[in-house]
Amino acid sequence: MAQESAVQYEPVAEIGGGAYGTVYKARDRDSGQFVALKSVRVQTNQDGLPVSTVREVALLKRLEQFDHPNIVRLMDVCATLRTDQETKVTLVFEHVDQDLRTYLEKVPAPGLPIDRIRDLMQQLLCGLAFLHSNRVLHRDLKPENILVTSRGQVKLADFGLARIYSCHMALTPVVVTLWYRSPEVLLQTSYATPLDIWSTGCIFAEMFRRKPLFCGDSEVDQLGKIFAVIGLPAEDEWPTDVTLSRQNFSPQTPQPITDCVPEISEKGAELLLEMLTFDPLKRISALNALEHPFFTE
Amino acid sequence: MRKMMHVEDELTKAAATGNTYRVQFLLSNGVNVNGVNKFGRTPIQVMMMGNTPLAHLLLEYGADPNVPDPGTGSTPLHDAARTGFMDTVQLLIRFNADPNSTDHSNLRPVDVARRTGHMDVAEFLSRI
Protein backbone atom coordinates (compact mmCIF):
# COMPACT_ATOMS: atom_id res chain seq x y z
CA MET A 1 0.00 0.00 0.00
CA ALA A 2 1.20 3.46 -0.86
CA GLN A 3 1.55 6.18 1.69
CA GLU A 4 -1.06 8.95 1.82
CA SER A 5 -1.42 10.69 -1.50
CA ALA A 6 -3.65 13.43 -0.12
CA VAL A 7 -2.02 15.90 -2.45
CA GLN A 8 -3.09 13.91 -5.48
CA TYR A 9 -6.68 13.37 -4.38
CA GLU A 10 -8.40 16.47 -3.10
CA PRO A 11 -11.85 15.97 -1.50
CA VAL A 12 -14.57 18.27 -2.83
CA ALA A 13 -17.63 16.95 -0.97
CA GLU A 14 -18.63 14.38 1.61
CA ILE A 15 -21.04 11.96 -0.05
CA GLY A 16 -21.57 9.24 2.54
CA GLY A 17 -20.40 7.58 5.62
CA GLY A 18 -20.96 6.82 9.23
CA ALA A 19 -18.94 5.83 12.23
CA TYR A 20 -16.85 3.35 10.20
CA GLY A 21 -15.44 5.94 7.86
CA THR A 22 -16.39 8.51 5.30
CA VAL A 23 -16.89 8.60 1.55
CA TYR A 24 -15.80 11.64 -0.40
CA LYS A 25 -16.15 12.81 -3.94
CA ALA A 26 -12.63 14.01 -4.73
CA ARG A 27 -10.61 15.24 -7.64
CA ASP A 28 -7.54 13.49 -9.00
CA ARG A 29 -5.32 16.50 -9.61
CA ASP A 30 -3.20 14.62 -12.17
CA SER A 31 -6.04 13.69 -14.52
CA GLY A 32 -8.63 16.27 -13.47
CA GLN A 33 -11.16 13.43 -13.07
CA PHE A 34 -13.45 12.92 -10.12
CA VAL A 35 -12.80 9.87 -7.94
CA ALA A 36 -14.52 8.35 -4.90
CA LEU A 37 -12.42 8.09 -1.73
CA LYS A 38 -13.66 5.45 0.68
CA SER A 39 -11.85 5.34 3.96
CA VAL A 40 -12.19 3.01 6.88
CA ARG A 41 -10.48 3.30 10.25
CA VAL A 42 -9.01 0.02 11.45
CA GLN A 43 -7.42 -0.90 14.75
CA THR A 44 -3.74 -1.76 14.48
CA ASN A 45 -1.13 -3.19 16.76
CA GLN A 46 2.63 -3.81 16.50
CA ASP A 47 1.98 -6.35 13.72
CA GLY A 48 0.32 -3.68 11.61
CA LEU A 49 -3.03 -3.99 9.87
CA PRO A 50 -5.39 -6.83 10.81
CA VAL A 51 -5.05 -9.87 8.54
CA SER A 52 -8.73 -9.65 7.57
CA THR A 53 -8.30 -6.11 6.21
CA VAL A 54 -5.15 -7.00 4.28
CA ARG A 55 -6.93 -10.01 2.81
CA GLU A 56 -9.96 -7.97 1.70
CA VAL A 57 -7.82 -5.30 0.11
CA ALA A 58 -5.76 -7.98 -1.66
CA LEU A 59 -8.98 -9.51 -3.00
CA LEU A 60 -10.16 -6.16 -4.36
CA LYS A 61 -6.78 -5.63 -6.02
CA ARG A 62 -6.91 -9.10 -7.56
CA LEU A 63 -10.37 -8.39 -9.00
CA GLU A 64 -9.01 -5.14 -10.42
CA GLN A 65 -6.48 -7.04 -12.54
CA PHE A 66 -9.32 -8.42 -14.66
CA ASP A 67 -10.30 -4.89 -15.69
CA HIS A 68 -13.94 -5.98 -15.94
CA PRO A 69 -16.06 -3.47 -17.89
CA ASN A 70 -18.98 -3.64 -15.47
CA ILE A 71 -17.08 -3.01 -12.26
CA VAL A 72 -15.78 0.38 -11.09
CA ARG A 73 -11.99 0.68 -11.26
CA LEU A 74 -10.03 0.53 -8.02
CA MET A 75 -7.38 3.11 -8.82
CA ASP A 76 -5.33 3.25 -5.66
CA VAL A 77 -5.10 2.13 -2.03
CA CYS A 78 -3.47 4.30 0.64
CA ALA A 79 -2.80 3.62 4.32
CA THR A 80 -2.19 6.42 6.81
CA LEU A 81 -1.15 5.87 10.38
CA ARG A 82 -3.41 8.03 12.54
CA THR A 83 -2.32 6.94 16.00
CA ASP A 84 -0.43 3.95 17.41
CA GLN A 85 -3.66 1.97 17.49
CA GLU A 86 -5.46 3.24 14.44
CA THR A 87 -4.78 3.30 10.71
CA LYS A 88 -6.92 4.87 8.04
CA VAL A 89 -7.16 2.78 4.89
CA THR A 90 -8.37 4.74 1.87
CA LEU A 91 -9.59 3.06 -1.29
CA VAL A 92 -9.62 5.26 -4.39
CA PHE A 93 -12.32 4.25 -6.86
CA GLU A 94 -13.35 5.55 -10.23
CA HIS A 95 -16.28 7.96 -9.84
CA VAL A 96 -19.16 7.85 -12.30
CA ASP A 97 -21.37 10.94 -12.33
CA GLN A 98 -24.68 9.12 -12.72
CA ASP A 99 -26.37 6.31 -10.84
CA LEU A 100 -29.28 4.11 -11.89
CA ARG A 101 -31.65 6.05 -9.62
CA THR A 102 -30.89 9.29 -11.46
CA TYR A 103 -30.97 7.45 -14.79
CA LEU A 104 -34.48 6.09 -14.11
CA GLU A 105 -35.73 9.42 -12.73
CA LYS A 106 -34.78 11.13 -15.98
CA VAL A 107 -36.64 8.69 -18.23
CA PRO A 108 -39.74 10.35 -19.68
CA ALA A 109 -43.11 8.56 -19.87
CA PRO A 110 -43.92 5.87 -20.92
CA GLY A 111 -40.58 4.59 -19.60
CA LEU A 112 -37.46 2.84 -20.82
CA PRO A 113 -37.64 0.92 -24.11
CA ILE A 114 -37.33 -2.82 -23.45
CA ASP A 115 -34.13 -3.01 -25.54
CA ARG A 116 -32.48 -0.52 -23.19
CA ILE A 117 -33.64 -2.55 -20.17
CA ARG A 118 -32.26 -5.72 -21.76
CA ASP A 119 -28.88 -4.03 -22.28
CA LEU A 120 -28.73 -2.62 -18.73
CA MET A 121 -29.70 -6.00 -17.26
CA GLN A 122 -27.16 -7.86 -19.35
CA GLN A 123 -24.36 -5.57 -18.16
CA LEU A 124 -25.54 -5.72 -14.56
CA LEU A 125 -25.63 -9.53 -14.65
CA CYS A 126 -22.19 -9.67 -16.33
CA GLY A 127 -20.70 -7.61 -13.50
CA LEU A 128 -22.46 -9.75 -10.93
CA ALA A 129 -21.47 -13.05 -12.55
CA PHE A 130 -17.87 -11.81 -12.47
CA LEU A 131 -18.05 -10.98 -8.76
CA HIS A 132 -19.77 -14.27 -7.94
CA SER A 133 -17.25 -16.33 -9.93
CA ASN A 134 -14.60 -14.71 -7.73
CA ARG A 135 -16.61 -15.58 -4.65
CA VAL A 136 -17.38 -11.96 -3.88
CA LEU A 137 -20.87 -11.05 -2.72
CA HIS A 138 -22.08 -7.54 -3.33
CA ARG A 139 -24.53 -7.66 -0.40
CA ASP A 140 -26.02 -4.22 -0.97
CA LEU A 141 -27.09 -3.89 -4.61
CA LYS A 142 -29.44 -0.95 -5.16
CA PRO A 143 -29.98 1.73 -7.81
CA GLU A 144 -27.65 4.10 -5.92
CA ASN A 145 -24.60 1.89 -6.38
CA ILE A 146 -25.28 0.77 -9.93
CA LEU A 147 -23.57 3.44 -12.00
CA VAL A 148 -24.33 4.32 -15.62
CA THR A 149 -21.81 6.32 -17.66
CA SER A 150 -22.86 8.85 -20.29
CA ARG A 151 -22.09 6.12 -22.86
CA GLY A 152 -24.59 3.81 -21.19
CA GLN A 153 -21.99 1.53 -19.61
CA VAL A 154 -23.10 -0.08 -16.34
CA LYS A 155 -20.58 -0.31 -13.50
CA LEU A 156 -21.19 -1.86 -10.12
CA ALA A 157 -19.83 0.03 -7.12
CA ASP A 158 -19.54 -0.57 -3.37
CA PHE A 159 -18.97 -4.32 -3.67
CA GLY A 160 -16.71 -6.21 -1.33
CA LEU A 161 -16.58 -3.39 1.17
CA ALA A 162 -19.22 -4.93 3.39
CA ARG A 163 -16.74 -7.27 5.03
CA ILE A 164 -14.20 -4.54 5.63
CA TYR A 165 -16.93 -2.46 7.23
CA SER A 166 -18.95 -5.24 8.84
CA CYS A 167 -17.40 -5.22 12.29
CA HIS A 168 -17.78 -1.46 12.46
CA MET A 169 -21.21 -1.30 10.94
CA ALA A 170 -22.87 -3.36 13.63
CA LEU A 171 -22.17 -0.48 16.00
CA THR A 172 -23.44 2.21 13.67
CA PRO A 173 -27.04 3.42 13.57
CA VAL A 174 -26.81 4.08 9.83
CA VAL A 175 -30.16 3.59 8.14
CA VAL A 176 -29.85 1.14 5.29
CA THR A 177 -32.63 0.43 2.86
CA LEU A 178 -34.50 -2.86 3.15
CA TRP A 179 -36.19 -2.65 -0.24
CA TYR A 180 -33.69 -4.80 -2.15
CA ARG A 181 -32.99 -7.24 0.64
CA SER A 182 -33.63 -10.94 0.05
CA PRO A 183 -35.95 -13.03 2.24
CA GLU A 184 -33.05 -15.08 3.63
CA VAL A 185 -31.27 -11.89 4.75
CA LEU A 186 -34.49 -10.46 6.21
CA LEU A 187 -35.03 -13.74 8.07
CA GLN A 188 -31.39 -13.69 9.24
CA THR A 189 -30.65 -17.17 7.99
CA SER A 190 -27.59 -18.22 5.99
CA TYR A 191 -27.00 -16.46 2.71
CA ALA A 192 -24.69 -16.62 -0.31
CA THR A 193 -24.57 -15.36 -3.91
CA PRO A 194 -28.38 -15.73 -4.46
CA LEU A 195 -28.95 -12.70 -2.20
CA ASP A 196 -27.59 -10.44 -4.96
CA ILE A 197 -29.89 -12.07 -7.52
CA TRP A 198 -32.90 -11.17 -5.39
CA SER A 199 -31.78 -7.52 -5.36
CA THR A 200 -31.21 -7.71 -9.13
CA GLY A 201 -34.79 -8.97 -9.57
CA CYS A 202 -36.15 -6.02 -7.58
CA ILE A 203 -34.08 -3.65 -9.72
CA PHE A 204 -35.19 -5.40 -12.94
CA ALA A 205 -38.82 -4.73 -11.98
CA GLU A 206 -37.94 -1.14 -11.07
CA MET A 207 -36.52 -0.51 -14.56
CA PHE A 208 -40.03 -1.05 -15.95
CA ARG A 209 -41.94 0.57 -13.08
CA ARG A 210 -39.55 3.47 -12.47
CA LYS A 211 -40.42 3.08 -8.82
CA PRO A 212 -39.30 0.45 -6.30
CA LEU A 213 -41.12 -2.90 -6.17
CA PHE A 214 -41.19 -3.66 -2.42
CA CYS A 215 -41.01 -0.65 -0.08
CA GLY A 216 -41.09 -2.05 3.44
CA ASP A 217 -40.33 0.04 6.52
CA SER A 218 -39.22 -2.84 8.77
CA GLU A 219 -37.95 -6.39 8.22
CA VAL A 220 -41.40 -7.89 8.91
CA ASP A 221 -43.18 -5.29 6.78
CA GLN A 222 -40.69 -5.92 3.95
CA LEU A 223 -41.37 -9.69 4.09
CA GLY A 224 -45.13 -9.02 4.17
CA LYS A 225 -44.87 -6.89 1.03
CA ILE A 226 -42.83 -9.61 -0.71
CA PHE A 227 -45.30 -12.38 0.20
CA ALA A 228 -48.22 -10.25 -0.99
CA VAL A 229 -46.70 -10.63 -4.48
CA ILE A 230 -44.91 -13.99 -4.58
CA GLY A 231 -47.28 -15.68 -2.14
CA LEU A 232 -46.54 -17.08 1.32
CA PRO A 233 -43.96 -19.86 0.92
CA ALA A 234 -45.05 -23.42 1.70
CA GLU A 235 -44.40 -24.74 5.20
CA ASP A 236 -41.55 -27.01 3.98
CA GLU A 237 -39.82 -24.09 2.23
CA TRP A 238 -39.64 -22.01 5.42
CA PRO A 239 -36.11 -22.18 6.88
CA THR A 240 -35.89 -24.07 10.13
CA ASP A 241 -33.15 -22.02 11.80
CA VAL A 242 -35.01 -18.70 12.04
CA THR A 243 -36.75 -16.98 14.93
CA LEU A 244 -39.50 -15.39 12.85
CA SER A 245 -42.12 -18.06 12.25
CA ARG A 246 -44.30 -18.48 9.17
CA GLN A 247 -47.39 -18.02 11.36
CA ASN A 248 -46.57 -14.31 11.62
CA PHE A 249 -47.74 -13.88 8.04
CA SER A 250 -51.21 -14.25 6.62
CA PRO A 251 -51.72 -16.88 3.92
CA GLN A 252 -51.32 -15.33 0.47
CA THR A 253 -51.50 -16.74 -3.01
CA PRO A 254 -49.04 -15.51 -5.62
CA GLN A 255 -50.18 -12.51 -7.68
CA PRO A 256 -49.52 -12.45 -11.42
CA ILE A 257 -46.20 -10.58 -11.65
CA THR A 258 -47.66 -8.59 -14.56
CA ASP A 259 -50.00 -6.90 -12.04
CA CYS A 260 -46.91 -5.23 -10.52
CA VAL A 261 -44.92 -4.90 -13.75
CA PRO A 262 -47.49 -4.52 -16.53
CA GLU A 263 -44.95 -3.32 -19.13
CA ILE A 264 -42.77 -6.46 -18.90
CA SER A 265 -42.58 -8.98 -21.75
CA GLU A 266 -43.49 -12.64 -21.39
CA LYS A 267 -39.88 -13.84 -21.24
CA GLY A 268 -39.01 -10.93 -18.97
CA ALA A 269 -41.74 -12.02 -16.55
CA GLU A 270 -40.34 -15.57 -16.55
CA LEU A 271 -36.85 -14.33 -15.74
CA LEU A 272 -38.14 -11.97 -13.06
CA LEU A 273 -39.97 -14.82 -11.30
CA GLU A 274 -36.83 -16.96 -11.40
CA MET A 275 -34.99 -14.13 -9.65
CA LEU A 276 -37.72 -13.47 -7.11
CA THR A 277 -37.82 -17.09 -5.95
CA PHE A 278 -38.10 -17.47 -2.18
CA ASP A 279 -35.77 -20.46 -1.84
CA PRO A 280 -32.21 -19.21 -2.54
CA LEU A 281 -31.19 -22.67 -3.77
CA LYS A 282 -33.91 -22.61 -6.44
CA ARG A 283 -33.22 -19.00 -7.48
CA ILE A 284 -31.51 -18.55 -10.86
CA SER A 285 -27.77 -17.75 -10.87
CA ALA A 286 -26.22 -14.74 -12.63
CA LEU A 287 -24.64 -16.98 -15.28
CA ASN A 288 -27.87 -18.84 -16.00
CA ALA A 289 -29.83 -15.59 -16.05
CA LEU A 290 -27.53 -14.37 -18.85
CA GLU A 291 -28.53 -17.44 -20.87
CA HIS A 292 -32.25 -16.76 -20.38
CA PRO A 293 -34.39 -16.40 -23.56
CA PHE A 294 -35.34 -12.87 -22.39
CA PHE A 295 -31.98 -11.73 -23.78
CA THR A 296 -32.60 -13.21 -27.21
CA GLU A 297 -36.37 -12.77 -27.65
CA MET B 1 -20.87 10.07 17.79
CA ARG B 2 -22.02 11.92 14.69
CA LYS B 3 -21.10 15.51 14.16
CA MET B 4 -23.76 17.87 12.91
CA MET B 5 -23.22 18.78 9.29
CA HIS B 6 -23.35 22.40 8.25
CA VAL B 7 -26.18 23.19 5.84
CA GLU B 8 -23.66 24.00 3.09
CA ASP B 9 -22.17 20.51 3.45
CA GLU B 10 -25.69 19.01 3.48
CA LEU B 11 -26.47 20.78 0.23
CA THR B 12 -23.26 19.75 -1.55
CA LYS B 13 -23.81 16.17 -0.35
CA ALA B 14 -27.36 16.14 -1.73
CA ALA B 15 -26.12 17.65 -5.01
CA ALA B 16 -23.23 15.17 -5.33
CA THR B 17 -25.43 12.16 -4.63
CA GLY B 18 -28.13 13.31 -7.04
CA ASN B 19 -30.78 13.70 -4.36
CA THR B 20 -33.01 16.23 -6.11
CA TYR B 21 -35.72 16.18 -3.44
CA ARG B 22 -33.25 17.00 -0.70
CA VAL B 23 -31.69 19.78 -2.79
CA GLN B 24 -35.15 21.22 -3.43
CA PHE B 25 -35.96 21.05 0.29
CA LEU B 26 -32.74 22.77 1.36
CA LEU B 27 -32.96 25.50 -1.29
CA SER B 28 -36.61 26.26 -0.54
CA ASN B 29 -35.61 26.63 3.11
CA GLY B 30 -33.17 29.35 2.24
CA VAL B 31 -29.83 27.56 2.02
CA ASN B 32 -27.50 29.62 -0.21
CA VAL B 33 -27.13 27.96 -3.63
CA ASN B 34 -23.64 29.52 -3.96
CA GLY B 35 -22.52 28.79 -0.41
CA VAL B 36 -19.26 26.87 -0.07
CA ASN B 37 -18.83 23.63 1.87
CA LYS B 38 -15.91 22.82 4.17
CA PHE B 39 -13.77 22.09 1.08
CA GLY B 40 -14.54 25.50 -0.42
CA ARG B 41 -16.82 24.11 -3.16
CA THR B 42 -20.32 25.17 -4.19
CA PRO B 43 -23.12 22.67 -5.00
CA ILE B 44 -22.88 23.11 -8.78
CA GLN B 45 -19.14 22.31 -8.65
CA VAL B 46 -19.71 18.93 -7.03
CA MET B 47 -23.17 17.95 -8.35
CA MET B 48 -23.81 14.58 -9.98
CA MET B 49 -23.11 15.71 -13.54
CA GLY B 50 -25.52 13.25 -15.11
CA ASN B 51 -28.44 14.57 -13.06
CA THR B 52 -29.67 17.30 -15.42
CA PRO B 53 -32.92 18.03 -13.48
CA LEU B 54 -30.82 18.68 -10.38
CA ALA B 55 -28.48 20.94 -12.35
CA HIS B 56 -31.52 22.80 -13.64
CA LEU B 57 -32.80 23.31 -10.12
CA LEU B 58 -29.48 24.75 -8.93
CA LEU B 59 -29.24 27.05 -11.93
CA GLU B 60 -32.80 28.30 -11.50
CA TYR B 61 -31.93 29.19 -7.92
CA GLY B 62 -29.06 31.26 -9.29
CA ALA B 63 -26.06 28.93 -9.06
CA ASP B 64 -22.98 30.49 -10.69
CA PRO B 65 -21.94 28.09 -13.50
CA ASN B 66 -18.56 29.76 -14.00
CA VAL B 67 -16.89 29.16 -10.68
CA PRO B 68 -13.58 27.33 -11.27
CA ASP B 69 -12.11 24.56 -9.14
CA PRO B 70 -9.32 26.19 -7.10
CA GLY B 71 -7.03 23.21 -7.66
CA THR B 72 -7.39 22.61 -11.40
CA GLY B 73 -9.33 25.54 -12.82
CA SER B 74 -12.10 23.22 -14.09
CA THR B 75 -15.53 24.83 -14.32
CA PRO B 76 -18.76 22.79 -14.13
CA LEU B 77 -18.82 22.96 -17.95
CA HIS B 78 -15.37 21.35 -18.10
CA ASP B 79 -16.59 18.57 -15.81
CA ALA B 80 -19.84 18.04 -17.70
CA ALA B 81 -17.77 17.84 -20.91
CA ARG B 82 -15.26 15.44 -19.34
CA THR B 83 -18.00 13.09 -18.15
CA GLY B 84 -19.88 13.43 -21.45
CA PHE B 85 -23.33 14.38 -20.22
CA MET B 86 -24.67 16.27 -23.23
CA ASP B 87 -27.96 17.38 -21.60
CA THR B 88 -26.08 18.99 -18.73
CA VAL B 89 -23.59 20.62 -21.12
CA GLN B 90 -26.45 22.17 -23.12
CA LEU B 91 -28.20 23.30 -19.96
CA LEU B 92 -25.07 24.98 -18.59
CA ILE B 93 -24.62 26.85 -21.89
CA ARG B 94 -28.26 27.98 -21.73
CA PHE B 95 -27.54 29.40 -18.27
CA ASN B 96 -24.53 31.36 -19.54
CA ALA B 97 -21.65 29.05 -18.72
CA ASP B 98 -18.59 30.37 -20.57
CA PRO B 99 -17.47 27.90 -23.29
CA ASN B 100 -14.14 29.73 -23.62
CA SER B 101 -12.99 29.48 -20.01
CA THR B 102 -9.69 27.67 -19.67
CA ASP B 103 -8.49 25.40 -16.87
CA HIS B 104 -4.98 25.39 -15.40
CA SER B 105 -3.78 23.24 -18.33
CA ASN B 106 -5.12 25.92 -20.67
CA LEU B 107 -7.89 23.62 -21.94
CA ARG B 108 -11.39 24.78 -22.86
CA PRO B 109 -14.42 22.53 -22.27
CA VAL B 110 -14.39 21.59 -25.98
CA ASP B 111 -10.77 20.42 -25.65
CA VAL B 112 -11.64 18.32 -22.61
CA ALA B 113 -14.56 16.74 -24.50
CA ARG B 114 -12.26 15.84 -27.40
CA ARG B 115 -9.60 14.36 -25.15
CA THR B 116 -12.13 12.17 -23.37
CA GLY B 117 -13.68 11.04 -26.64
CA HIS B 118 -17.09 12.63 -26.15
CA MET B 119 -17.38 13.69 -29.76
CA ASP B 120 -21.07 14.67 -29.58
CA VAL B 121 -20.25 17.15 -26.81
CA ALA B 122 -17.14 18.40 -28.64
CA GLU B 123 -19.20 18.90 -31.79
CA PHE B 124 -21.87 20.85 -29.91
CA LEU B 125 -19.34 23.06 -28.11
CA SER B 126 -17.34 23.78 -31.26
CA ARG B 127 -20.44 25.20 -32.95
CA ILE B 128 -21.05 27.87 -30.32
Interface residues (C-beta under 8 A of the other chain):
Chain A: E10 P11 V12 A13 E14 I15 G16 G18 A19 K25 R27 R29 G32 Q33 F34 V96 D97 Q98 D99 R101 T102 Y103 E105 K106 E144 V148 T149 S150 R151
Chain B: M1 R2 M5 D9 T12 K13 A15 A16 T17 G18 T20 N37 F39 R41 Q45 V46 M48 M49 G50 N51 T52 P53 L54 D69 G71 T72 S74 H78 D79 R82 T83 G84 F85 M86 D103 S105 V112 H118
